[in-house]
Amino acid sequence: MSDALTDAPMLALDRVGDRLRAARLAAGLNLSDIADETRVPLRHLEAIESNDFSTLPSFTYATGFVRAFARIVGEDEVVLIRDLRVELGRDQDSWTAASGDNVADPARIPPKWLAWTAALIMLAFVGGYGLWRSTLFDPQSAEAEQAPLAPRPAVPVRPAAAPVAPAALPTGPVLLMAIDDVWVRIYDKTGKVLFQGIIKKGESYAVPPEANGPMIRTGRADQIAVTIGGVSVPPLGPANQTLSNVPVNAAALAARPSAPAPEPTVAPAPTQP
């Protein structure tokens, strides 16, 4: 690679990798979260945050990875790509992939859930086939199937209990209020992004009632207070855990199990004078 990659001196906070890393930390996301969302290899994301663009296959890949990274953390991708060109001081035609580097297109890497689903289906098929063979070639099982069944005693039928009416579920607009600064991404089931960015402490976001299956992704679910028509519902999830594809429509939130009630505190008995 040419020394032109490091010819342009820049302040640390002005470099593209440092700005992306600062935005990721402000959003409360791990680098593995960015890799899962963009399907960009983790080693390339580490190189971007370290401003080591010389290890990436080509300028086209570098701009694509930076663009995907920026979208997740809510940065202006157009500005970052422009600054990346200035920082590297070259155009994409002069940057060729290193010899022997086997580059895979992240968009063509199958998602993890697809691989796990295929493995589970295969295990179920093998287990069912083995059970069928053991039953087919077991003489005792065949004799048991051919033996006549003894009649079972009649069981008295008890009258069915009267159905209990379920408690009314809250309805109305869904409001997400930030207990502290928190990064969220709201999108519908088609992947259309409804909102992405940081909700400041004390501010709130109203989920559009006409949204098609709205869902949320966030790394600080415990910092979001949720209400339906003004009625509080249990939090979306625990602290320090990234949530993704969690429904935030009124029906789904109201159907969530209630948080466990706190144990009662027994006050000590007063002492006799």
N, C-alpha and C positions, 0 to 999 in steps of 0.2 A: 504494500500500500504506500501511497505517497505521503510525504511529510506535510502536505497541504491540509491534512485533517486537523492539525494542531497549530497552523500558522496564525489563526485569528484569535488573539487573547480575548477572553470574556470573563466577567465576574462570575463567581460560582452560582449565585442566585439567578443570573441571566441565562444560564445554559438550559437547554431543553430538558435534559435528564433530571436536573435538580428541581425544575419547576413541576415536572410530572410527579416526582417523588414527594414533594411538599404537598401537592394536591391530593395524592393518595393518602398520606398520613392524616391530613385534615378531614378526609372522608371516613376515617376509621377502617380502612381496608388493608388487608394483607396483600403481598405481591402474588400469593397463590390465588387470591380472589380474582385479581386481574387476569391471571393466566386461564382460570376456569371460564371467565366471562368472554374473553377474546379468543381463546384457544391459540394464543401465541406462546411458544415454548418459554418456560420460566427462565432459562439461561439467556434468552434474547432480552427479556424484560429487565433482568439484572444488568445486562450490558447497557441498556438504554438509560437506566437510572444512574449508572456509573459514567455516562457520557462516553462509553467505549464503543462508538459506532463502527470502528474498523473491524470488529468481529462479526458484524452482520453480513449476510450474503451479498446484498446489493443495496443501492440507494432506494430502489423501488420497494424492497422489503422494509427498509428502515422507515420510509414515510408511511407505509401501510401500518406498521406496528405502532408508530407514534400516533397516527390518526385514531386507531382503535383504542389505545391507552387513554388518549385525551377524552374521547367520548364517555368512557366509564367514569372518569373522575370529574367531569364537567368543565374541562378546559376548552379554550377556543382552538380547535384543530387547525383552522386556516392559519392563524397567527403562528402556531407552533411549527407547522410545516415550512412557513416562510422563514422563520428564525433558524430552523434546522439547515436550510439551504445556505444561509449566511454563515452559520457556525462551521459547516463542513467545507465551504468554499469550493464547491464543485457541483457539476450537474450529474444526473443519473447515468448518462451515457459513458462517463469515464470511470465508473465504478463497476468492476466485474466481480463475480463470486470467486472466492478462494478455491484453488484446485482441490478436488477430493472432498469438498463439503457437500454432504447429502442433504439438500434443503427440501423440506416438506411444506406444502401449502397448508396453513392452519385451518383454512375453511374446509379442507377435504379430510381432516382428521375426524373419525367417527366419535361422537360424544360418548362419555363414560357410561351413561345410563343404557345406551344401546348395547354395549359390550356385556354389561352385567345382565341385561334382560336375555340376551342370547345364551349366556352361560346357564342361567336358571332354567330356561326352557329345555336345554340339553340335559341337565341333571334330572329334571322331572321326567323326561322321556326315558332316560336310561333306567331310573328307579322304577317306573311303571312297567317297563318291559321285563325287568328282573322279577318283579312281583308276579307278573302274569305267567312267566315260565315256571317259577317255583310252585305256583298253584296248579298249573297244568300237569306237571310231572310228579306231584306228591300223591301217592296212592291213598293215604289216609284222608286227604282233602277230597279226593274223588268219591271214596266210600261215604264220607259224611254228606256229600251233596246228594248221593243217591238214596240214603236212608230216609224213611218217611219222618216227617216232623210231628212231634206230639202236640196235640191241641193245647193251646194256652188257656188258662182260666180267664173268664171274663172279668174285666176291670170295671168297677162301677164308675160311671161318668158323673163328675162333680159339676155343678152349675158354674159357669164362667163368672168370674168376678166382674163387677161393673167397671168399665174402662175409666181410667183417671184422665181427666182433661189436662193436656200439657200446659205448662206455664206460658203465658204470652211472651213472645220474643220482641225485643225492642226493634223499632223500625224508624226510618228517617235518614237524613244525610249522614255520611261518615266523615268525621273530622279527625285529622292526625295532628296532634299538638306536640311541639318539641319541648321536652323537659330541659334539654341542653342542646347545643349545636349538633346536628345529626345529618349525615348524608343519606339521601333516599333516592330510589329510582322507582317510579310508578309507571306501569305499562299494562296494556291489555293482552288478552290471550293470543292475539295475532302478532304480538311483538312491537306494536306501536307504542312509542314512549309518550306518556302523558305529562310527566314531570321528572326532571333529573337535576339534582343539585343539593345544596345544603339548606335545611330549614333552621333558621336561627332560633336561639332559646326564646321561648314565649310566643313564637309565631306558629301558625297552623296552616295546614293544607286541606282543603275540602275535596274529597274524591268525587269526580263528576258522576252523578247518578246515572247518566246515560252510557257510561263506559262499558265496553264489552268484556266482562270478566276481568276487572282490574286486579293487578297483583303488585307486590312490593319486593324490593331487594334492598337490604341495609345491613350494616355491620354493628349497629347499636340499637337493637329493637327495644331494649329496656328503657331507652330515653324517649320513647314515643308513647304519649297518652292517647288512647283511642276512645271515641264516643260515637254512639249511634243515636241520632235524634236527641242529643244532650245526655244520654244515659251512658255511663262508663262501662266498658267491657274489659275482660282480662287483657294483659299486655300481649304483644305479638310474639314475644320470645324472650329467652334469658339474655343476660349480659355476655359480652365477648364471644358472640357467635353470629356468623354471617348467615342471614336468612335470604332465601330466594324463592320465587314462585309462590309466595304466601298470598292467598286471596284477601282482598280488602273491601269486598262489597258487603252490604248490610246483612244479607242472608248468611253468608259464610262466617262473618265475624260473630253474629248472634248465636250461631250453632256451636261455636267453640266451647269446650268445657270450662266451667267457672274455676277461678283460682281457689286453692284450698283455704278454708277459713282459718285464721290464726287461733292457736290454742288459748283458752281462757286463762287469765292470770288471777290467781287467788291471793287476795290481800291478807297479810298476817293478822292474827287475832290480837286485839288490844290487850296489853298487859294490865293486870289488876294493880291498883295503887297500894 
